[in-house]
Amino acid sequence: MITTTLSGKGQIVIPKSLRESRRWRPGTRFIVEEIASGILLKPSRQFPLTRPEDGLGCTGYQGPIINLQDMEQAIQGDIRKRWQKGKTA
């Protein structure tokens, strides 16, 4: 069991072994929650959780949905076309 002490300023030092195992660096912000058995510290997220569909609207694509296989075929076709053009030029 690891113990720590509350300072006169209300600060608690989180032992180095715990900070390193959690990869908590100086400046890490925490959410402090009171729970039945004590206090819970959780690192706050720097960025809010998002879903893929939240960001896809910024692409500007207005056409039909294209599956991955069709995209791969189109990319490969364009690469072949560019390679052939460069080879004959």
C-alpha positions in Angstrom: 0.0 0.0 0.0 1.3 3.5 -0.9 0.4 6.5 1.3 0.7 10.2 0.7 0.1 13.3 2.8 -2.2 16.3 2.2 -0.2 19.6 2.3 -1.3 22.8 4.0 -2.3 24.1 0.5 -4.6 21.0 -0.1 -2.1 19.3 -2.4 -1.4 15.6 -2.6 1.6 14.1 -4.3 0.8 11.2 -6.5 3.7 8.7 -6.1 6.1 8.6 -9.1 5.5 4.9 -9.7 1.8 5.5 -10.2 2.3 8.6 -12.3 4.7 6.7 -14.6 2.4 3.6 -14.9 -0.5 5.9 -15.9 1.8 8.2 -18.1 0.6 11.2 -16.2 2.9 14.2 -16.9 3.1 17.6 -15.2 0.1 19.6 -16.3 -2.3 16.6 -16.6 -5.8 17.8 -15.7 -8.1 15.7 -13.6 -11.7 15.3 -12.9 -12.3 14.9 -9.1 -15.3 12.9 -8.1 -16.6 12.2 -4.6 -17.6 8.5 -4.3 -18.9 6.5 -1.4 -15.5 5.1 -0.5 -13.5 8.3 -1.0 -12.3 10.4 -3.9 -11.8 9.3 -7.5 -9.3 11.1 -9.8 -9.7 10.6 -13.5 -7.6 12.4 -16.1 -9.8 14.7 -18.2 -9.9 14.2 -21.9 -8.2 16.9 -23.9 -10.6 16.4 -26.8 -14.3 15.5 -26.5 -15.3 12.0 -27.7 -16.5 12.0 -31.3 -18.0 9.5 -33.7 -16.6 9.0 -37.3 -19.9 10.4 -38.7 -19.3 13.6 -36.7 -16.2 14.4 -38.8 -17.2 13.0 -42.2 -19.5 15.9 -43.0 -16.5 18.2 -43.4 -15.2 16.3 -46.5 -17.7 18.0 -48.8 -18.4 14.8 -50.7 -22.0 14.8 -52.0 -22.1 11.7 -54.2 -23.3 8.2 -53.4 -21.7 6.0 -50.7 -18.7 4.2 -52.1 -17.4 1.0 -50.5 -13.7 0.4 -49.8 -13.2 -2.1 -52.6 -14.5 0.4 -55.2 -12.3 3.1 -53.8 -9.2 0.8 -53.9 -10.0 -0.1 -57.5 -10.3 3.6 -58.5 -7.1 4.4 -56.8 -5.2 1.5 -58.5 -6.7 2.5 -61.9 -5.6 6.1 -61.5 -2.1 4.9 -60.5 -1.9 2.7 -63.5 -3.1 5.5 -65.8 -0.5 8.0 -64.4 2.3 5.4 -64.6 1.4 4.6 -68.2 1.2 8.3 -69.1 4.7 8.9 -67.5 6.2 5.9 -69.2 5.0 7.0 -72.7 5.8 10.7 -72.3 
